[in-house]
Amino acid sequence: MGRILLIIAAVVAAFLLLGPLVGFALTLLKWGLVIAAVAYGVMLVSKWAKRT
């Protein structure tokens, strides 16, 4: 019985720790995509400005 409770406690603790880590990773991914989109837009505008 004690081993089962220990396993359940470990799973709950892992989920409690995993939540913020996944949130942080997704936040980093979101900001990386935003920065990449802005850089791509600046590159397109600069190419278009050189051509005209």
Secondary structure, DSSP 8 states (H G I E B T S, - for coil): -HHHHHHHHHHHHHHHHHHHHHHHHHHHHHHHHHHHHHHHHHHHHHHHHHH-
